[in-house]
């Protein structure tokens, strides 16, 4: 997104970084199913140029906690679905490796904690 905006703004792109950030945070992300701004604040972000939605919903106490927990659960579910989809695509080309005696292999040893 930044690259596309830089091409449009020709030279003075640093003046528009805040608008680019706003646009990114309010754009739909397929992996979580909502915009990051909406995930964080619970409402859809509104452009300072267009205030078409009026009013705010005030949530306090246990309702806020419950709504946040529900949103986190939805995001986790959608991320899991995206990971499963990516795994299924990767598994299509994956093949089991077979080693025979005398083959040279790379062995990576990681230190263990304990």
NORNOR-V318038 format. One record per residue. N is the residue number from 0. PSI is psi in degrees with one decimal (none if undefined). NEAR is the number of other C-alpha atoms within 10 Angstrom. Layout:
{{N | PSI | NEAR} {N | PSI | NEAR}}
//
This chain:
{{0 | -41.4 | 9} {1 | -41.7 | 12} {2 | -42.3 | 7} {3 | -39.7 | 8} {4 | -37.6 | 14} {5 | -39.2 | 16} {6 | -35.4 | 10} {7 | -35.4 | 11} {8 | -12.0 | 12} {9 | 83.0 | 9} {10 | -44.5 | 9} {11 | 30.6 | 10} {12 | -25.8 | 14} {13 | -24.7 | 11} {14 | -20.4 | 10} {15 | 8.9 | 13} {16 | -38.3 | 14} {17 | -37.7 | 10} {18 | -36.5 | 12} {19 | -42.5 | 17} {20 | -43.5 | 13} {21 | -44.0 | 15} {22 | -43.0 | 16} {23 | -46.1 | 16} {24 | -18.4 | 18} {25 | 5.7 | 19} {26 | 148.3 | 15} {27 | 130.5 | 15} {28 | 120.7 | 12} {29 | -34.6 | 11} {30 | -34.9 | 16} {31 | -10.1 | 19} {32 | 2.9 | 14} {33 | 176.1 | 17} {34 | 146.4 | 20} {35 | -37.2 | 18} {36 | -44.3 | 19} {37 | -35.7 | 16} {38 | -43.7 | 18} {39 | -44.0 | 13} {40 | -11.6 | 10} {41 | -0.5 | 14} {42 | 157.6 | 12} {43 | 138.8 | 15} {44 | 141.6 | 18} {45 | 138.1 | 13} {46 | 141.5 | 12} {47 | -14.0 | 6} {48 | -17.4 | 6} {49 | 103.3 | 7} {50 | 73.6 | 9} {51 | -21.5 | 8} {52 | 128.0 | 9} {53 | 142.2 | 5} {54 | 151.6 | 6} {55 | 152.2 | 7} {56 | 119.4 | 7} {57 | 123.6 | 7} {58 | 133.2 | 10} {59 | 161.0 | 8} {60 | -136.7 | 7} {61 | -29.7 | 9} {62 | -41.7 | 11} {63 | -44.1 | 13} {64 | -45.9 | 12} {65 | -44.3 | 11} {66 | -39.9 | 13} {67 | -43.9 | 16} {68 | -42.0 | 12} {69 | -42.2 | 12} {70 | -40.2 | 16} {71 | -40.3 | 15} {72 | -41.7 | 12} {73 | -43.7 | 14} {74 | -44.0 | 17} {75 | -41.4 | 14} {76 | -44.4 | 15} {77 | -37.4 | 17} {78 | -39.9 | 16} {79 | -42.3 | 14} {80 | -42.4 | 14} {81 | -41.2 | 15} {82 | -41.8 | 13} {83 | -40.2 | 12} {84 | -44.0 | 12} {85 | -38.2 | 11} {86 | -41.6 | 11} {87 | -35.9 | 12} {88 | -40.4 | 11} {89 | -34.8 | 10} {90 | -21.5 | 10} {91 | -40.3 | 8} {92 | -5.0 | 7} {93 | 140.7 | 9} {94 | 149.4 | 7} {95 | 141.4 | 5} {96 | 138.4 | 5} {97 | 130.7 | 6} {98 | 145.7 | 9} {99 | 161.1 | 6} {100 | 130.4 | 5} {101 | -12.1 | 6} {102 | 144.6 | 7} {103 | 128.7 | 8} {104 | 157.0 | 7} {105 | 124.7 | 5} {106 | 118.2 | 6} {107 | 121.7 | 6} {108 | 123.8 | 6} {109 | 139.7 | 6} {110 | 141.9 | 6} {111 | 147.1 | 5} {112 | 147.5 | 4} {113 | none | 3}}
//
